[in-house]
Amino acid sequence: MTHPWDPASVPAPSTSTGSSIPAGTAAPRGDGSAGDADYSAIGAGYRTYRRPDPRIAEAIEDALGTARTLVNVGAGAGSYEPTDREVTPVEPSATMRAQRPSDLAPAIEAGAEDLPFADGAFDAALASFTVHQWGDLEKGLREMRRVTAGPVVVLSCDPAALDRFWLAEYAPEVIATEASRYPAPARIAEILGGDVEVRELPIPRGCTDGFGEAYFGRPEALLDAGARTANSAWSFVGPEVSERFVRELGADLESGAWDARHGHLREAEAFDGSLRLIIARP
Ligand SMILES: C[S@@+](CC[C@H](N)C(=O)[O-])C[C@H]1O[C@@H](n2cnc3c(N)ncnc32)[C@H](O)[C@@H]1O
């Protein structure tokens, strides 16, 4: 397999905020999207493809400990919101707020960088698959710390481990995009301070939350355009990358070349990818 793309043309990952967007410059879109991705364009099918995975939910529940009240920042359609705690969701995008199930609390329209709550208002805070999109990572995390008396829990990806996923062979531009967006867990830990634990979360087989690596053992599923749209990284690469990906992966699946290299993943119980749970206790 050959790639017309030159890896040297992709900007190096930022070492400051982890975001490719300079701090505080992400412009709100028509639906209020406050991060680097435009959810008015890509958000509509989110809930179809990004259903919370029960095994990841269990790890989050464990990290939240005995907290009774929780603020969920960048809450989106409500994934990973516990139903047995008092949850206050915060979500800037109207497209995402509109997808919240009716049995969850409606989300407050706000961004992480300016949370409309008093100091120590919540027992715990959660941010899942969102910090890499914020215009100002440091401000957002400091706000989470400010409004939370107990653990701040961040579900995110380690940019240094993204290339473990076979997608790097087919769409290195997508991996490079993600590497430039995701902040290093150590950077998140440094900003949040206190007693910080970084847990590596293996991605479970059949993961129902369709972030890229969830498809580690089901490559055919990523040929679905909707599955790719539900991963914001694909919105930063041109359509030619998607077209080449579908063409080359499709051909390798048909010829058996993908299975010869990665077929063992079809039966694997889990994949040690880039998923990390960062728990900062004051
Ligand atoms: C990939 S979705 C994750 C949603 C949800 N937390 C989940 O796990 O499914 C990222 C979310 O972060 C939100 N977001 C982006 N920038 C934000 C910011 N500056 N403050 C708060 N939320 C933001 C987006 O609007 C979007 O709903």
The ligand as an SDF file (V2000), in Angstrom:
LIG
                    3D

 27 29  0  0  0  0  0  0  0  0999 V2000
  -16.7250   14.2270   21.0750 C   0  0  0  0  0  0  0  0  0  0  0  0
  -17.9530   15.1500   21.8880 S   0  0  0  0  0  0  0  0  0  0  0  0
  -18.0280   14.3200   23.4820 C   0  0  0  0  0  0  0  0  0  0  0  0
  -19.3700   14.4650   24.1190 C   0  0  0  0  0  0  0  0  0  0  0  0
  -19.5500   13.6300   25.3670 C   0  0  0  0  0  0  0  0  0  0  0  0
  -18.7460   14.1290   26.4720 N   0  0  0  0  0  0  0  0  0  0  0  0
  -19.2460   12.1890   25.0920 C   0  0  0  0  0  0  0  0  0  0  0  0
  -18.3910   11.5940   25.7690 O   0  0  0  0  0  0  0  0  0  0  0  0
  -19.8860   11.6360   24.1940 O   0  0  0  0  0  0  0  0  0  0  0  0
  -17.1010   16.6520   22.3170 C   0  0  0  0  0  0  0  0  0  0  0  0
  -18.0150   17.6670   22.9500 C   0  0  0  0  0  0  0  0  0  0  0  0
  -17.2050   18.7150   23.5030 O   0  0  0  0  0  0  0  0  0  0  0  0
  -17.9290   19.9140   23.3130 C   0  0  0  0  0  0  0  0  0  0  0  0
  -17.0000   21.0690   23.4250 N   0  0  0  0  0  0  0  0  0  0  0  0
  -16.1210   21.5110   22.4940 C   0  0  0  0  0  0  0  0  0  0  0  0
  -15.4790   22.6120   22.9350 N   0  0  0  0  0  0  0  0  0  0  0  0
  -15.9460   22.8440   24.1910 C   0  0  0  0  0  0  0  0  0  0  0  0
  -15.6620   23.8240   25.1780 C   0  0  0  0  0  0  0  0  0  0  0  0
  -14.7690   24.7950   24.9630 N   0  0  0  0  0  0  0  0  0  0  0  0
  -16.3340   23.7660   26.3490 N   0  0  0  0  0  0  0  0  0  0  0  0
  -17.2360   22.7820   26.5790 C   0  0  0  0  0  0  0  0  0  0  0  0
  -17.5470   21.8310   25.6700 N   0  0  0  0  0  0  0  0  0  0  0  0
  -16.9130   21.8540   24.4930 C   0  0  0  0  0  0  0  0  0  0  0  0
  -18.5420   19.7610   21.9320 C   0  0  0  0  0  0  0  0  0  0  0  0
  -19.5860   20.6940   21.7240 O   0  0  0  0  0  0  0  0  0  0  0  0
  -18.9840   18.3150   21.9740 C   0  0  0  0  0  0  0  0  0  0  0  0
  -20.2900   18.1500   22.4430 O   0  0  0  0  0  0  0  0  0  0  0  0
  1  2  1  0
  2  3  1  0
  2 10  1  0
  3  4  1  0
  4  5  1  0
  5  6  1  0
  5  7  1  0
  7  8  2  0
  7  9  1  0
 10 11  1  0
 11 12  1  0
 11 26  1  0
 12 13  1  0
 13 14  1  0
 13 24  1  0
 14 15  1  0
 14 23  1  0
 15 16  2  0
 16 17  1  0
 17 18  1  0
 17 23  2  0
 18 19  1  0
 18 20  2  0
 20 21  1  0
 21 22  2  0
 22 23  1  0
 24 25  1  0
 24 26  1  0
 26 27  1  0
M  CHG  2   2   1   9  -1
M  END
$$$$
